[in-house]
């Protein structure tokens, strides 16, 4: 975290935090759209079919967060590689 003389958080860390949030939410929404199109009747009985929406949401958040974290790690790794190549 970058602090200036007044103890405020620097603009770069705010932008970085917002970028992480946008990337993770994008992957969560994308995974929800994908899992929503699945036929959940194969996985749940007629008696428990109302739980399918909760399962879809929970799985979407889990997979979206995991894939988003992987994408963020790859972006940060690429940034470090490029900085080490171009900055002495």
Beta strands, then each sheet from edge to edge (+ up, - down):
end
